[in-house]
């Protein structure tokens, strides 16, 4: 449906779906189809004329005619802020089209040919080349300032509006140009952020190029998403036709009994179709509305770079860069929000409808949505849970495809094997049980290893070998391949078993349950292996980073363990034994000397026993004590030589 707006009807939505529709003129308003007059910029970065937006605000909110995004404005007749960049481009475009007339001879010249025109700043009049020579040749006009008309049109952004001085610097902090007076009035700490005009222009051009590249990437992604969504809409329509055809084919065989069920199924399919198509169109509308914005800004950037000089660029270039960055950072839904698959499970519904007629109540129905799609399903995006394998395939864990195992599955398997009957399914069960146990054992070993590594890494913070994780990942990939092969071999036997199951009903219930449980076991095993692989891959970088940090902190970890030198240990032991023996021998000698060295201080004094002296050892304190004792005895001997017998110092 076309988007209706107050004051006019916008172009149909189908035209927006075409990526070529974004290649419109960047200076033409999307509403009035005329060149912008007083362009206003909305919060969604769509631009419209002020006259086209006036009166559209409701409750201080202005809805964008393109993307329906609401912008907040003040008042009923209030307008969004003026788009300075687009106004600059519009003015330049208008200036290039209007004619310039010589003030003397009235000769008209297009603005494209302004190089042949001059302008007298003193007279404030344009002059052609001939009139410049004829009228300003006299001496009285020698002081008139005459410049090229093209140069004169570019002077507006060169001078400071506050001081009427030429810009000489650019502040990277405030993103504004500075004259000499502005520079002097700045704080000293802010002057460090000032650079010259030429350098600022070069840096600004580099930053703008980066912003343009980001917008181009977004434009490419948006175009691809639009093409994808258009293809998915076609797939939805094709799928719904195919689904309806299959439903009608099955209905014709049971026309009388399934008339009511047919209507229900067709309604369900149409409901899904409408819901999915509505969702796709909403997303498509958003992306289609995004393309004009991207195109306008890309063309505007190109036009701005080609038409703006350095001063104009530095005046408005950073606003443009900031706007481009904000556009890129806006949330854009570039991927389909759901799949294009139409599924009504009509087989199950028809089977339930036919159960009273065909006496199927005691028989379990086979999987209603068809067989499992194998290890690699290349169809549309399915809403079921997907178990991704490291090899790129995936198993579908849909409840309608693979049944969960029950305790009866293991009992039934043992009962069937104990009966001893020979059948293809018996042989299959024997082979399957052996291979499944082997796979389960290997997976359990890998799980235990990963759990142990995870525990050591998180709780014990111990150093892990990176080779261990590599081995686990390699083994996990091998297990994935083995499980895939086993699953494929089991899946290939489905058609053979289904023929056998049609012959007997009593054994089919147990066999089908066991078979589906086997598939589910493999799916679960593959899922566990996938989780295990994911965890191992997530732990691997941490182990490597921790190992590198520990290697830096402890360089000896990187060196291999050197063989111990037995000679060094032997020498150390000999040295320790010799030191202990010398210490013991010296102590015994000193004890003997202490017992023999008894001196008499005076006839009235007591004789000092050897036990009063402590045993000397080999420390420096003992040597000092011996020296002090020698000095004390020497002093006493000098004071009273008749009562003192000198004692020889005990050498250590």
C-alpha positions as CSV (number, residue, x, y, z in Angstrom):
1,X,0.0,0.0,0.0
2,X,1.3,3.5,-0.7
3,X,2.2,5.6,2.3
4,X,-0.3,8.3,2.8
5,X,0.7,11.6,4.5
6,X,-1.0,14.8,5.4
7,X,-0.8,17.2,2.5
8,X,0.0,14.7,-0.2
9,X,0.5,11.1,-1.2
10,X,4.0,9.7,-1.3
11,X,5.3,7.4,-4.0
12,X,4.2,3.7,-3.8
13,X,6.3,1.4,-1.6
14,X,7.1,-0.9,-4.5
15,X,9.2,1.8,-6.1
16,X,11.3,2.0,-2.9
17,X,12.1,-1.8,-3.2
18,X,14.2,-1.0,-6.4
19,X,17.8,-0.2,-5.4
20,X,18.0,2.0,-8.5
21,X,15.4,4.3,-7.0
22,X,18.0,5.5,-4.5
23,X,20.0,7.1,-7.4
24,X,17.9,10.2,-7.3
25,X,19.2,13.7,-7.5
26,X,20.7,14.6,-4.0
27,X,19.4,18.1,-4.2
28,X,15.8,17.3,-5.1
29,X,13.2,17.0,-2.3
30,X,11.4,13.6,-2.2
31,X,8.0,15.2,-1.6
32,X,7.8,18.2,-3.9
33,X,10.2,16.8,-6.5
34,X,11.8,20.3,-6.7
35,X,15.2,21.6,-5.7
36,X,15.5,22.0,-1.9
37,X,14.5,25.3,-0.4
38,X,15.5,25.7,3.2
39,X,16.3,22.0,3.6
40,X,15.6,20.6,7.1
41,X,17.3,17.5,8.6
42,X,15.2,15.0,10.5
43,X,16.5,12.7,13.3
44,X,16.6,9.8,10.8
45,X,18.8,11.9,8.5
46,X,16.2,12.3,5.8
47,X,16.0,15.9,4.4
48,X,13.0,17.7,3.1
49,X,12.0,21.3,2.3
50,X,10.8,23.4,5.1
51,X,7.6,24.1,3.2
52,X,7.0,20.4,2.7
53,X,7.3,19.7,6.4
54,X,5.4,22.7,7.8
55,X,2.2,21.7,9.5
56,X,2.9,18.0,9.7
57,X,3.9,17.9,13.4
58,X,1.4,16.2,15.7
59,X,1.9,16.4,19.5
60,X,5.4,17.9,18.9
61,X,6.4,14.9,16.8
62,X,7.1,15.0,13.2
63,X,6.9,11.7,11.3
64,X,9.3,11.1,8.5
65,X,7.4,10.5,5.2
66,X,10.0,8.0,4.1
67,X,10.8,5.7,7.0
68,X,8.0,6.8,9.5
69,X,10.6,7.7,12.1
70,X,9.4,10.3,14.5
71,X,11.4,13.4,15.2
72,X,10.7,15.7,18.2
73,X,10.0,19.3,17.4
74,X,8.7,22.2,19.4
75,X,5.3,23.7,18.5
76,X,2.9,22.9,15.7
77,X,4.6,24.9,13.0
78,X,8.1,24.2,14.3
79,X,10.6,22.7,12.0
80,X,13.7,20.5,12.4
81,X,17.1,22.2,12.3
82,X,18.4,23.5,8.9
83,X,20.7,21.2,7.0
84,X,23.7,23.5,6.5
85,X,25.6,21.0,4.4
86,X,22.8,20.5,1.9
87,X,22.0,24.3,1.9
88,X,25.7,24.9,1.0
89,X,25.4,22.5,-1.9
90,X,22.1,24.0,-3.1
91,X,23.5,27.5,-3.0
92,X,26.6,26.5,-4.9
93,X,24.5,24.7,-7.5
94,X,22.2,27.8,-7.8
95,X,25.2,30.1,-8.1
96,X,26.6,28.1,-10.9
97,X,23.4,28.4,-12.9
98,X,22.6,32.1,-12.6
99,X,24.2,34.7,-14.9
100,X,26.6,37.4,-13.8
101,X,26.3,40.8,-15.4
102,X,29.1,43.3,-15.9
103,X,28.4,46.6,-14.1
104,X,29.7,48.6,-16.9
105,X,28.7,47.0,-20.2
106,X,25.9,44.7,-19.0
107,X,27.7,41.8,-20.6
108,X,26.2,38.6,-19.1
109,X,28.4,35.7,-18.2
110,X,27.4,32.3,-16.8
111,X,28.8,31.4,-13.4
112,X,30.6,28.5,-15.1
113,X,32.7,31.1,-16.9
114,X,33.5,33.2,-13.8
115,X,37.2,32.9,-14.5
116,X,36.7,35.6,-17.2
117,X,35.0,38.0,-14.8
118,X,36.5,40.2,-12.1
119,X,35.1,41.9,-9.0
120,X,36.2,45.2,-7.5
121,X,35.9,45.0,-3.8
122,X,36.2,48.8,-3.5
123,X,33.3,49.5,-5.9
124,X,31.5,46.3,-5.0
125,X,30.7,45.7,-8.7
126,X,31.5,42.8,-11.1
127,X,33.5,43.7,-14.2
128,X,34.4,41.9,-17.4
129,X,38.0,41.8,-18.6
130,X,37.6,44.7,-21.1
131,X,35.8,47.0,-18.7
132,X,38.4,46.3,-16.0
133,X,41.1,47.7,-18.3
134,X,38.9,50.5,-19.6
135,X,37.4,51.8,-16.3
136,X,40.2,51.1,-13.8
137,X,43.1,52.0,-15.9
138,X,43.3,55.5,-14.5
139,X,45.7,56.4,-11.7
140,X,42.8,57.3,-9.3
141,X,41.7,53.6,-9.4
142,X,45.1,52.2,-8.7
143,X,44.2,51.6,-5.0
144,X,41.0,49.7,-5.8
145,X,41.2,46.0,-4.9
146,X,40.3,43.9,-7.9
147,X,40.1,40.2,-7.6
148,X,38.8,37.3,-9.7
149,X,35.1,36.8,-9.4
150,X,35.6,33.1,-8.7
151,X,38.1,33.9,-5.9
152,X,35.7,36.5,-4.5
153,X,32.9,33.9,-4.1
154,X,35.2,31.8,-2.0
155,X,36.1,34.5,0.5
156,X,33.1,34.1,2.8
157,X,34.6,31.3,4.8
158,X,38.1,32.7,5.0
159,X,37.6,35.4,7.6
160,X,36.5,35.2,11.2
161,X,33.0,36.5,11.7
162,X,34.0,37.9,15.1
163,X,37.3,39.6,14.4
164,X,37.2,40.1,10.6
165,X,40.6,38.5,10.4
166,X,41.8,35.6,8.2
167,X,41.7,32.1,9.6
168,X,45.2,30.8,10.2
169,X,44.8,27.9,12.7
170,X,42.4,25.0,13.3
171,X,41.5,23.7,16.7
172,X,41.2,19.9,16.7
173,X,39.6,20.1,20.1
174,X,36.7,22.4,19.2
175,X,36.7,21.5,15.5
176,X,36.7,25.2,14.5
177,X,39.0,27.6,12.7
178,X,40.8,30.4,14.5
179,X,42.1,33.8,13.5
180,X,45.1,35.3,15.2
181,X,42.9,37.0,17.8
182,X,40.9,33.9,18.5
183,X,44.2,32.0,19.0
184,X,45.5,34.7,21.4
185,X,42.3,34.6,23.4
186,X,42.5,30.8,23.8
187,X,43.7,29.2,27.1
188,X,47.3,28.1,27.0
189,X,46.5,24.4,27.4
190,X,44.1,24.6,24.4
191,X,46.7,25.9,22.1
192,X,48.4,22.6,22.0
193,X,45.4,21.3,20.0
194,X,45.8,23.9,17.3
195,X,47.3,23.0,13.9
196,X,47.7,25.0,10.7
197,X,45.0,25.1,8.0
198,X,46.8,22.9,5.5
199,X,47.5,20.1,8.0
200,X,43.9,20.2,9.3
201,X,42.6,20.0,5.8
202,X,44.7,16.9,5.0
203,X,43.7,15.2,8.2
204,X,40.1,16.1,7.7
205,X,40.2,14.6,4.2
206,X,41.6,11.4,5.5
207,X,39.0,11.1,8.2
208,X,36.2,11.9,5.7
209,X,37.5,9.2,3.4
210,X,37.2,6.7,6.2
211,X,33.7,7.7,7.0
212,X,32.8,7.5,3.3
213,X,34.2,3.9,3.1
214,X,32.0,2.9,6.1
215,X,28.9,4.3,4.5
216,X,29.8,2.6,1.2
217,X,30.0,-0.7,3.0
218,X,26.7,-0.1,4.6
219,X,25.2,0.8,1.2
220,X,26.5,-2.4,-0.3
221,X,25.1,-4.4,2.6
222,X,21.8,-2.7,2.3
223,X,21.6,-3.4,-1.4
224,X,22.4,-7.0,-0.8
225,X,19.9,-7.3,1.9
226,X,17.2,-5.8,-0.3
227,X,18.0,-8.2,-3.1
228,X,17.9,-11.1,-0.5
229,X,14.6,-9.9,0.9
230,X,13.1,-9.6,-2.6
231,X,14.3,-13.1,-3.4
232,X,12.8,-14.4,-0.1
233,X,9.5,-12.8,-0.8
234,X,9.5,-14.7,-4.1
235,X,10.5,-17.8,-2.2
236,X,7.7,-17.3,0.2
237,X,5.2,-17.0,-2.6
238,X,6.7,-20.0,-4.4
239,X,6.7,-22.0,-1.2
240,X,3.2,-21.1,-0.3
241,X,2.1,-22.2,-3.8
242,X,4.0,-25.5,-3.4
243,X,2.6,-26.0,0.1
244,X,-1.0,-25.3,-1.1
245,X,-0.5,-27.7,-4.1
246,X,0.7,-30.5,-1.8
247,X,-2.2,-29.9,0.6
248,X,-4.7,-29.9,-2.3
249,X,-3.2,-33.1,-3.7
250,X,-3.5,-35.0,-0.5
251,X,-7.0,-33.5,0.1
252,X,-8.3,-34.9,-3.3
253,X,-7.6,-38.5,-2.2
254,X,-9.7,-38.0,0.9
255,X,-12.1,-35.4,-0.4
256,X,-15.2,-36.2,1.6
257,X,-13.5,-36.7,5.0
258,X,-10.9,-33.9,4.8
259,X,-12.9,-30.9,3.5
260,X,-13.0,-29.1,6.8
261,X,-9.3,-29.9,7.5
262,X,-8.4,-28.6,4.1
263,X,-9.8,-25.2,4.8
264,X,-8.0,-25.1,8.1
265,X,-4.7,-25.9,6.5
266,X,-5.0,-23.4,3.7
267,X,-5.9,-20.8,6.2
268,X,-2.9,-21.6,8.3
269,X,-0.6,-21.5,5.3
270,X,-2.0,-18.2,4.1
271,X,-1.7,-16.8,7.6
272,X,2.0,-17.8,7.7
273,X,2.4,-16.3,4.3
274,X,0.8,-13.0,5.2
275,X,2.7,-12.8,8.5
276,X,6.1,-13.6,6.9
277,X,5.4,-11.3,3.9
278,X,4.4,-8.5,6.2
279,X,7.5,-8.9,8.3
280,X,9.7,-9.0,5.2
281,X,8.0,-5.9,3.7
282,X,8.4,-4.0,6.9
283,X,12.1,-4.8,7.0
284,X,12.3,-4.1,3.3
285,X,10.6,-0.7,3.7
286,X,13.1,0.2,6.4
287,X,16.1,-0.7,4.1
288,X,14.5,0.9,1.1
289,X,14.1,4.1,3.0
290,X,17.7,3.9,4.1
291,X,19.1,3.8,0.6
292,X,18.1,7.4,-0.4
293,X,19.8,8.6,2.8
294,X,23.0,6.8,2.0
295,X,23.0,7.9,-1.6
296,X,22.3,11.5,-0.7
297,X,25.1,11.6,1.8
298,X,27.6,9.9,-0.5
299,X,26.8,12.2,-3.4
300,X,26.8,15.1,-1.0
301,X,30.3,14.1,0.3
302,X,31.6,13.9,-3.3
303,X,30.0,17.3,-4.2
304,X,31.2,18.8,-0.9
305,X,34.8,17.7,-1.5
306,X,34.8,19.0,-5.1
307,X,33.2,22.3,-4.4
308,X,34.4,23.3,-0.9
309,X,37.7,24.9,-0.3
310,X,39.8,24.2,2.8
311,X,38.1,26.8,4.9
312,X,34.6,25.6,3.9
313,X,35.7,22.0,4.4
314,X,37.0,22.7,7.9
315,X,33.9,24.8,8.7
316,X,31.4,22.0,7.9
317,X,33.5,18.9,7.2
318,X,33.4,17.6,10.7
319,X,29.7,18.0,10.9
320,X,29.5,15.8,7.8
321,X,31.8,13.2,9.3
322,X,29.9,13.2,12.5
323,X,26.7,12.7,10.6
324,X,28.1,9.9,8.6
325,X,29.4,8.1,11.7
326,X,26.0,8.4,13.3
327,X,24.2,7.0,10.2
328,X,26.5,4.0,10.3
329,X,25.9,3.4,14.0
330,X,22.1,3.6,13.7
331,X,20.5,0.2,14.2
332,X,19.9,-1.3,10.7
333,X,18.2,-4.7,10.3
334,X,20.2,-6.1,7.4
335,X,19.4,-9.8,8.0
336,X,16.0,-11.4,7.6
337,X,14.2,-11.7,10.9
338,X,12.7,-15.1,10.1
339,X,12.8,-17.8,7.4
340,X,10.8,-18.1,4.3
341,X,9.7,-21.6,5.1
342,X,6.0,-22.3,5.0
343,X,5.2,-25.3,7.2
344,X,1.7,-26.3,8.3
345,X,2.6,-29.9,9.2
346,X,-0.3,-31.0,7.0
347,X,0.6,-34.6,7.1
348,X,0.2,-34.8,10.9
349,X,-3.1,-33.0,10.7
350,X,-4.4,-35.2,8.0
351,X,-3.1,-38.3,9.9
352,X,-5.0,-37.2,13.0
353,X,-8.1,-36.7,10.9
354,X,-7.8,-40.2,9.4
355,X,-7.0,-42.0,12.7
356,X,-10.6,-42.9,13.4
357,X,-11.2,-44.1,9.9
358,X,-8.0,-46.2,9.4
359,X,-7.7,-47.5,13.0
360,X,-4.3,-45.9,13.5
361,X,-4.7,-45.2,17.2
362,X,-2.5,-48.1,18.3
363,X,0.2,-47.4,15.8
364,X,2.7,-44.6,16.2
365,X,2.9,-42.3,13.3
366,X,6.2,-41.8,11.6
367,X,7.8,-38.4,11.7
368,X,5.2,-36.0,10.3
369,X,7.5,-33.4,8.9
370,X,9.6,-35.9,6.8
371,X,12.9,-37.4,7.6
372,X,15.7,-35.6,9.3
373,X,17.5,-33.3,6.8
374,X,20.8,-35.1,7.4
375,X,24.1,-33.6,8.5
376,X,23.8,-30.7,6.1
377,X,20.5,-29.0,5.4
378,X,20.9,-26.3,2.8
379,X,17.3,-25.1,2.8
380,X,15.9,-21.9,4.3
381,X,16.4,-20.7,7.8
382,X,14.5,-23.1,10.0
383,X,13.0,-22.1,13.4
384,X,14.1,-25.3,15.0
385,X,17.2,-25.5,17.2
386,X,20.3,-26.2,15.1
387,X,23.4,-28.0,16.4
388,X,26.3,-26.7,14.4
389,X,29.2,-29.0,13.8
390,X,32.8,-28.1,13.4
391,X,32.8,-29.5,9.8
392,X,30.0,-27.1,8.7
393,X,27.1,-29.5,8.8
394,X,24.3,-29.4,11.4
395,X,21.6,-31.6,12.8
396,X,18.1,-30.4,13.3
397,X,16.8,-30.8,16.8
398,X,13.1,-30.4,16.0
399,X,10.6,-32.2,18.2
400,X,8.6,-33.1,15.1
401,X,11.6,-34.7,13.5
402,X,13.6,-36.6,16.1
403,X,11.9,-38.0,19.2
404,X,13.5,-37.8,22.6
405,X,14.7,-41.1,24.0
406,X,12.8,-42.7,26.9
407,X,13.7,-45.4,29.4
408,X,11.6,-47.8,27.4
409,X,14.1,-47.4,24.5
410,X,16.9,-49.2,26.4
411,X,14.6,-51.9,27.7
412,X,13.1,-52.5,24.3
413,X,16.5,-52.8,22.8
414,X,17.6,-55.4,25.3
415,X,14.2,-57.3,24.9
416,X,14.6,-57.4,21.1
417,X,18.2,-58.6,21.4
418,X,17.2,-61.2,24.0
419,X,14.5,-62.6,21.8
420,X,17.2,-63.9,19.5
421,X,15.2,-63.4,16.4
422,X,17.3,-62.7,13.3
423,X,16.2,-59.7,11.2
424,X,17.8,-56.8,9.5
425,X,16.8,-54.6,12.4
426,X,18.3,-57.0,14.9
427,X,21.6,-56.9,13.1
428,X,21.4,-53.1,12.8
429,X,20.8,-52.8,16.6
430,X,23.8,-55.0,17.4
431,X,26.1,-53.0,15.2
432,X,24.7,-49.7,16.4
433,X,25.1,-50.4,20.1
434,X,28.7,-51.3,19.6
435,X,29.6,-48.2,17.6
436,X,27.5,-45.9,19.8
437,X,29.2,-47.1,23.0
438,X,32.6,-46.4,21.4
439,X,31.5,-42.9,20.3
440,X,30.0,-42.2,23.7
441,X,33.1,-43.3,25.5
442,X,35.3,-41.1,23.3
443,X,33.0,-38.1,23.8
444,X,33.0,-38.7,27.6
445,X,36.8,-38.7,27.6
446,X,36.9,-35.4,25.8
447,X,34.3,-33.9,28.1
448,X,36.3,-35.0,31.1
449,X,39.4,-33.4,29.7
450,X,37.7,-30.1,28.9
451,X,36.1,-30.0,32.3
452,X,39.4,-30.6,34.0
453,X,41.1,-27.9,31.9
454,X,38.2,-25.5,32.6
455,X,38.4,-26.2,36.3
456,X,42.1,-25.7,36.5
457,X,41.9,-22.5,34.5
458,X,39.1,-20.9,36.4
459,X,39.7,-22.1,40.0
460,X,43.3,-23.1,40.2
461,X,44.7,-20.6,37.7
462,X,47.3,-23.1,36.7
463,X,49.4,-23.0,33.5
464,X,48.1,-25.1,30.7
465,X,49.9,-26.4,27.6
466,X,48.5,-25.1,24.4
467,X,49.2,-28.4,22.7
468,X,46.7,-30.0,24.9
469,X,43.9,-27.8,23.6
470,X,45.0,-28.4,20.0
471,X,44.9,-32.2,20.6
472,X,41.4,-31.9,22.1
473,X,40.2,-29.8,19.1
474,X,41.7,-32.2,16.6
475,X,40.1,-35.2,18.4
476,X,36.8,-33.3,18.5
477,X,36.9,-32.8,14.8
478,X,37.7,-36.4,14.2
479,X,34.8,-37.4,16.5
480,X,32.5,-35.1,14.6
481,X,33.4,-36.8,11.3
482,X,32.9,-40.2,12.9
483,X,29.5,-39.2,14.3
484,X,28.5,-37.8,10.9
485,X,29.4,-41.0,9.2
486,X,27.5,-43.1,11.7
487,X,24.5,-40.8,11.4
488,X,24.6,-41.0,7.6
489,X,24.8,-44.7,7.7
490,X,21.9,-45.0,10.1
491,X,19.9,-42.5,8.0
492,X,20.5,-44.4,4.8
493,X,18.8,-47.4,6.3
494,X,15.5,-45.6,6.9
495,X,13.9,-46.5,3.6
496,X,14.7,-50.2,4.1
497,X,13.3,-50.2,7.6
498,X,10.2,-48.4,6.6
499,X,9.3,-51.2,4.1
500,X,9.8,-53.7,6.9
501,X,7.7,-51.7,9.3
502,X,4.8,-51.7,7.0
503,X,4.5,-55.5,7.2
504,X,4.2,-55.8,11.0
505,X,2.5,-53.4,13.4
506,X,3.4,-54.9,16.8
507,X,7.1,-54.7,16.5
508,X,7.1,-51.4,14.6
509,X,6.3,-49.4,17.8
510,X,9.4,-50.7,19.6
511,X,11.6,-50.6,16.6
512,X,10.6,-47.1,15.5
513,X,11.0,-45.8,19.0
514,X,14.5,-47.4,19.3
515,X,15.4,-46.1,15.8
516,X,14.3,-42.5,16.5
517,X,16.0,-42.6,19.9
518,X,19.2,-43.8,18.2
519,X,19.1,-40.7,15.9
520,X,18.3,-38.5,18.8
521,X,21.2,-40.0,20.8
522,X,23.6,-39.2,17.9
523,X,22.1,-35.7,17.6
524,X,22.6,-35.3,21.4
525,X,26.1,-36.7,21.1
526,X,26.9,-34.4,18.3
527,X,25.5,-31.4,20.2
528,X,27.6,-32.3,23.2
529,X,30.6,-32.5,21.0
530,X,29.7,-29.2,19.4
531,X,29.4,-27.6,22.9
532,X,32.7,-29.2,23.9
533,X,34.4,-27.9,20.8
534,X,33.0,-24.4,21.4
535,X,34.2,-24.4,25.0
536,X,37.6,-25.7,24.0
537,X,37.9,-23.0,21.4
538,X,36.9,-20.3,23.9
539,X,39.4,-21.6,26.5
540,X,42.2,-21.9,24.0
541,X,43.0,-18.2,23.6
542,X,43.0,-17.7,27.4
543,X,45.4,-20.5,27.9
544,X,47.7,-19.2,25.3
545,X,47.5,-15.6,26.6
546,X,48.2,-16.8,30.2
547,X,51.1,-19.0,29.0
548,X,52.6,-16.0,27.2
549,X,52.2,-13.8,30.3
550,X,53.8,-16.4,32.5
551,X,56.6,-16.8,30.0
552,X,57.3,-13.1,30.2
553,X,57.1,-13.0,34.0
554,X,59.1,-16.1,34.5
555,X,61.6,-16.5,31.6
556,X,62.9,-19.7,33.0
557,X,59.6,-21.4,32.0
558,X,60.7,-21.0,28.4
559,X,64.0,-22.7,29.0
560,X,64.1,-26.5,29.0
561,X,65.1,-28.2,32.1
562,X,68.8,-28.6,32.2
563,X,70.4,-31.8,33.5
564,X,71.8,-31.5,37.0
565,X,75.5,-31.6,37.3
566,X,76.3,-34.5,39.7
567,X,79.8,-33.1,40.2
568,X,78.4,-29.8,41.6
569,X,76.1,-31.6,44.0
570,X,79.0,-33.9,45.1
571,X,81.2,-30.9,45.7
572,X,78.5,-29.2,47.7
573,X,78.0,-32.3,49.9
574,X,81.8,-32.6,50.4
575,X,82.0,-28.9,51.4
576,X,79.1,-29.2,53.8
577,X,80.6,-32.4,55.4
578,X,84.0,-30.8,55.7
579,X,82.5,-27.7,57.2
580,X,80.6,-29.7,59.8
581,X,83.6,-31.9,60.6
582,X,85.9,-28.8,61.1
583,X,83.3,-27.1,63.2
584,X,83.0,-30.2,65.5
585,X,86.7,-30.6,65.8
586,X,87.3,-26.9,66.7
587,X,84.6,-27.0,69.3
588,X,86.2,-30.0,71.0
589,X,89.7,-28.2,71.0
590,X,88.1,-25.1,72.5
591,X,86.4,-27.0,75.2
592,X,89.7,-28.7,76.2
593,X,91.4,-25.3,76.3
594,X,88.6,-23.8,78.4
595,X,89.0,-26.6,80.9
596,X,92.8,-26.0,81.2
597,X,92.7,-22.2,81.3
598,X,92.0,-21.4,84.9
599,X,93.4,-18.1,86.1
600,X,93.5,-16.5,89.6
601,X,92.4,-12.9,89.9
602,X,93.4,-12.6,93.6
603,X,94.1,-14.7,96.6
604,X,90.8,-13.6,98.2
605,X,88.8,-14.3,95.0
606,X,87.4,-17.6,93.9
607,X,88.9,-19.6,91.1
608,X,86.9,-19.4,87.9
609,X,85.8,-22.8,86.6
610,X,86.0,-23.8,83.0
611,X,82.2,-24.3,83.0
612,X,81.7,-20.6,83.4
613,X,83.0,-20.0,79.8
614,X,80.7,-20.7,76.9
615,X,81.8,-22.9,74.1
616,X,83.1,-20.9,71.1
617,X,81.9,-21.3,67.6
618,X,83.0,-20.1,64.2
619,X,81.0,-17.0,64.0
620,X,82.3,-13.4,64.0
621,X,80.6,-12.7,67.3
622,X,82.9,-15.3,69.0
623,X,86.0,-13.7,67.6
624,X,84.9,-10.3,68.9
625,X,84.2,-11.7,72.3
626,X,87.6,-13.3,72.5
627,X,89.3,-10.0,71.5
628,X,87.3,-8.1,74.2
629,X,88.3,-10.7,76.8
630,X,91.9,-10.3,75.8
631,X,91.7,-6.6,76.2
632,X,90.0,-6.8,79.6
633,X,92.6,-9.2,80.9
634,X,95.4,-7.0,79.6
635,X,94.0,-3.9,81.3
636,X,93.7,-5.8,84.6
637,X,97.2,-7.0,84.3
638,X,98.6,-3.5,83.7
639,X,96.7,-2.2,86.8
640,X,97.7,-5.0,89.1
641,X,100.4,-7.2,87.8
642,X,100.9,-9.0,91.1
643,X,97.4,-10.5,91.2
644,X,96.7,-11.2,87.5
645,X,97.9,-13.9,85.3
646,X,97.4,-13.1,81.6
647,X,95.3,-15.4,79.6
648,X,96.1,-16.2,76.0
649,X,93.4,-15.2,73.6
650,X,91.4,-18.1,72.2
651,X,91.7,-18.1,68.5
652,X,88.9,-19.4,66.5
